[in-house]
Amino acid sequence: MADVAYGSLPFREMIEFFRRKLNLTTEAWTDVYAAEHEWSFVVAGANRDAIVRDFRSAVDKAIADGTTLETFRKDFDVIVARHGWDYNGGRDWRTRVIYETNLNTSYAAGRWEQLQAAPFWQYEHADWVQSPRHQHLAWDGLVLASDDPWWRTHYPPNGWGCQCKVIGLWPRDLARLGKSQPDQAPKVVWVDRLIGQNSPGGPREVTVPEGIDPGFEYAPGHDRWRQYREEA
């Protein structure tokens, strides 16, 4: 199960986060953006309820059962053939995007809930990534307070295919790292990016932190956790 969310086994918070989402149809990936994914399950360009529902079942199986990308690709082929869906992009690329994005963000959201008990969080870059983003690599080992605002925009995944993650630390862990207090958050440099050049609605400009892909400038799990605490 090496394909599954950083090699992790599925866990309750991860599964529950995904299953609370509502199905939505879309024409393009820009129709549902950034933190809106906290509440919505979409597959870009899947504009019929039936096909979204079938994709939802396939992704749910991947998350809950820990199935591999290759298994998901077989389900994808069956769904595409059943509905005659004409999608953009190559089959291998498209299946990887759907699979990894849903599993990685659900994993991250589940971990956000689990990490609430830890007073400090550490950014961890996956050392096995062959072509690391230099900004993500620069954040490797960064330790911040769990409530530092930096996490609101830099909690991974921070881009398409990003395999970075966060681990929880306690005061004894800081001492082990030779720290008496957490680090200072890096300065956030905001940049304008143009997205949706090929979308039916046309392109639009968004502002994201440098090093973060458009659409990933949010913390999966943050808004859901905040709602949970408000309702408790």
Rosetta blueprint (number, residue, H / E / L):
1 M L
2 A L
3 D L
4 V L
5 A H
6 Y H
7 G H
8 S L
9 L L
10 P L
11 F L
12 R H
13 E H
14 M H
15 I H
16 E H
17 F H
18 F H
19 R H
20 R L
21 K L
22 L E
23 N E
24 L L
25 T L
26 T L
27 E L
28 A L
29 W H
30 T H
31 D H
32 V L
33 Y L
34 A H
35 A H
36 E H
37 H H
38 E H
39 W L
40 S E
41 F E
42 V L
43 V L
44 A L
45 G L
46 A L
47 N L
48 R L
49 D H
50 A H
51 I H
52 V H
53 R H
54 D H
55 F H
56 R H
57 S H
58 A H
59 V H
60 D H
61 K H
62 A H
63 I H
64 A H
65 D H
66 G L
67 T L
68 T L
69 L H
70 E H
71 T H
72 F H
73 R H
74 K H
75 D H
76 F H
77 D H
78 V H
79 I H
80 V H
81 A H
82 R H
83 H H
84 G L
85 W L
86 D L
87 Y L
88 N L
89 G L
90 G L
91 R H
92 D H
93 W H
94 R H
95 T H
96 R H
97 V H
98 I H
99 Y H
100 E H
101 T H
102 N H
103 L H
104 N H
105 T H
106 S H
107 Y H
108 A H
109 A H
110 G H
111 R H
112 W H
113 E H
114 Q H
115 L H
116 Q H
117 A H
118 A L
119 P L
120 F E
121 W E
122 Q E
123 Y E
124 E E
125 H L
126 A L
127 D L
128 W L
129 V L
130 Q L
131 S L
132 P L
133 R L
134 H H
135 Q H
136 H H
137 L H
138 A H
139 W L
140 D L
141 G L
142 L L
143 V E
144 L E
145 A E
146 S L
147 D L
148 D L
149 P L
150 W L
151 W H
152 R H
153 T H
154 H H
155 Y L
156 P L
157 P L
158 N L
159 G L
160 W L
161 G L
162 C L
163 Q L
164 C L
165 K E
166 V E
167 I E
168 G E
169 L E
170 W L
171 P H
172 R H
173 D H
174 L H
175 A H
176 R H
177 L L
178 G L
179 K L
180 S L
181 Q L
182 P L
183 D L
184 Q L
185 A L
186 P L
187 K L
188 V L
189 V L
190 W E
191 V E
192 D E
193 R E
194 L E
195 I E
196 G L
197 Q L
198 N L
199 S L
200 P L
201 G L
202 G L
203 P L
204 R E
205 E E
206 V E
207 T E
208 V E
209 P E
210 E L
211 G L
212 I L
213 D L
214 P L
215 G L
216 F L
217 E L
218 Y L
219 A L
220 P L
221 G L
222 H H
223 D H
224 R H
225 W H
226 R H
227 Q H
228 Y H
229 R H
230 E H
231 E H
232 A L
